[in-house]
Amino acid sequence: MAGLTTGGPNLDVSLLYEINGAARHAPDWLDRTVVLAGEYGIPLTLVLLVLWCWHGARHQDESAAVESFAALVWAPLAAGLALLVNAPLRELVGRPRPFLQHEGLQVLDPAFRPGLGTRFAQPDFSFVSDHATLAMALGVGLFVASRRFGLIGIGLAFAEGVCRVYSGAHYPTDVIGGFALGTAVVLVLAPLAMALLTPVVRAVAGSPRLGRLVRAKGRTWPRPVGLAQPQTPPAGQRTHESDLAA
């Protein structure tokens, strides 16, 4: 706790200077790209990846589609829950931003530069990184729904962490802590979340209006045996049976 408050272990600070120091030799357009990617681009890409995975899941069979859709609902819920958990954690640890503790860092994020943003006067705490927490929670949540999409999401989460350190907004351990928090919330609570969400998703799938959220248009699933509707006999057979009854 004390090590985090005073700036972190030497290896943490060394990695910070090494990664952030690359900005000294990079062109301005690259610095701006990294900042935009870390602040908006990667989180937005992860959201689009969730939607893409949902689109593909709608073409699966019934059990797989219901399970995938429940996992995709859990992913953003878990990300939001992880951010809620992080709010008191940041206040408890109280670790200042790295540029307030160490000189010579390249502060690329305009929100933390003097005169360009309101956060510089009273910046929030550094540990744990909200961006890393959000990105990894979405990535691991995607992995629960689909390994292929999940691996892409986790890779994007790692890229998010590098962007935050490169921009001078976080220590490497801030990012690692965010990865751990996002992963823990998703996986530890996944059994309970899936148990609660799966029946809801199955009910939605059976709804005439909302069913397309879970299954693709024109795709039908076999009815359960107990709910099978009686078939209407051909017209000729109905007439013959009516005559016999008469």
URPE-V780749 format. One record per backbone hydrogen bond with DSSP energy under -1.0 kcal/mol. CO is the residue of the C=O (numbers start at 0). NH is the residue of the N-H. Records with the same first field share a line. If there is no record, write none. Layout:
CO=NH + NH
This chain:
0=4
1=5
2=7
8=12
9=13
10=14
11=15
12=16
13=17
14=18
15=19
16=20
19=22
20=23
26=30
27=31
28=32
29=33
30=34
31=35
32=36
33=37
34=38
35=39 + 40
36=41
39=43
40=44
41=45
42=46
43=47
44=48
45=49
46=50
47=51
48=52
49=53
50=54
51=55
52=56
53=57
55=58
56=59
57=215
60=64
61=65
62=66
63=67
64=68
65=69
66=70
67=71
68=72
69=73
70=74
72=76
73=77
74=78
75=79
76=80
77=81
78=82
79=83
80=84
81=85
82=86
84=88
85=89
86=90
87=91
88=92
89=93
94=125
96=99
97=100 + 101
105=107
108=111
109=112
112=115
128=132
129=133
130=134
131=135
132=136
133=137
134=138
135=139
136=140
137=141
138=142
139=143
140=144
141=145
145=149
146=150
147=151
148=152
149=153
150=154
151=155
152=156
153=157
154=158
155=159
156=160
157=161
158=162
159=163
160=164
161=165
162=166
163=168 + 169
164=167
166=107
170=174
171=175
172=176
173=128 + 177
174=178
175=179
176=180
177=181
178=182
179=183
180=184
181=185
182=186
183=187
184=188
188=192
189=193
190=194
191=195
192=196
193=197
196=200
197=201
198=202
199=203
200=204
201=205
203=206
206=210
209=212
210=213 + 214
215=218
223=226
224=227
233=237
234=238
235=239
236=240
237=241
238=242
239=243
240=244
241=245
